[in-house]
Amino acid sequence: MPFTHKPANPDRELDTKLRAEWPGILRGIIEGCLAWQKHGLEQPKVVLEATAEYFSDQDAVRQWLDESYEVSNCPPHYVDTTAGLFGSWRAYALARGEEVGSAKRFSQTLQRESSLQSKIATASAAEASKVCE
């Protein structure tokens, strides 16, 4: 993180003024280091939220699912054939300027995303029409 604040009138005597505080400053540094070693680096809530929002905005597959498929009342929430899912993804991606990729890569993406696995089931065409029977 860059240091972007520059005081209008820098205090040229600050090091002399803080000399009496050096033991306390060093103690604070050591305590901070020990806390970091024990608990790790905890990210501020605002950073966690901004990161989650960024990745959500970048998750084109999740956006496609949310916009393209109805959610059923029972798991899995999305049921379609593999060809149906990929065809829908392809049209969505092309319309938005996203990279389509291969059907194999698409399938691997769905399998790799554990949060998506509970929402998607691939089925034969006959099974895809029977949801929650």
GIBEL-V75348 format. One record per backbone hydrogen bond with DSSP energy under -0.5 kcal/mol. CO is the residue of the C=O (numbers start at 1). NH is the residue of the N-H. E is the energy in kcal/mol with one decimal. If there is no record, write none. Layout:
CO & NH & E
CO & NH & E
This chain:
2 & 4 & -0.9
4 & 6 & -0.6
10 & 12 & -0.9
11 & 14 & -1.4
13 & 17 & -2.3
14 & 18 & -2.2
15 & 19 & -0.7
16 & 19 & -0.6
18 & 21 & -1.8
18 & 22 & -0.6
19 & 22 & -1.2
21 & 25 & -2.5
22 & 26 & -2.9
23 & 27 & -2.3
24 & 28 & -2.3
25 & 29 & -2.1
26 & 30 & -2.6
27 & 31 & -2.8
28 & 32 & -2.2
29 & 33 & -2.2
30 & 34 & -2.6
31 & 35 & -2.4
32 & 36 & -2.2
33 & 37 & -2.5
34 & 38 & -2.1
35 & 39 & -3.0
36 & 40 & -2.3
40 & 42 & -0.8
41 & 43 & -0.6
44 & 47 & -0.6
44 & 48 & -2.2
45 & 49 & -2.7
46 & 50 & -2.1
47 & 51 & -2.5
48 & 52 & -2.4
49 & 53 & -2.4
50 & 54 & -2.3
51 & 55 & -2.6
52 & 56 & -2.2
53 & 57 & -2.3
54 & 58 & -1.6
55 & 59 & -0.8
56 & 59 & -0.7
58 & 60 & -1.7
59 & 63 & -2.1
60 & 64 & -2.5
61 & 65 & -2.4
62 & 66 & -2.8
63 & 67 & -2.3
64 & 68 & -2.3
65 & 69 & -2.0
70 & 72 & -0.5
77 & 72 & -1.5
78 & 121 & -2.2
80 & 123 & -1.5
81 & 85 & -2.7
82 & 86 & -2.6
83 & 87 & -2.5
84 & 88 & -2.1
85 & 89 & -2.6
86 & 90 & -3.0
87 & 91 & -2.1
88 & 92 & -2.3
89 & 93 & -3.2
90 & 94 & -2.6
91 & 95 & -2.0
92 & 96 & -1.1
93 & 97 & -0.5
93 & 98 & -2.7
94 & 97 & -0.9
102 & 106 & -2.3
103 & 107 & -2.5
104 & 108 & -2.4
105 & 109 & -2.4
106 & 110 & -2.2
107 & 111 & -2.2
108 & 112 & -2.4
109 & 113 & -1.7
112 & 114 & -1.2
113 & 116 & -1.1
113 & 117 & -1.6
114 & 118 & -1.0
116 & 119 & -1.5
116 & 120 & -1.3
119 & 78 & -3.5
121 & 80 & -1.8
124 & 128 & -2.5
125 & 129 & -0.8
126 & 129 & -0.5
127 & 130 & -1.5
129 & 131 & -0.8
130 & 132 & -0.5
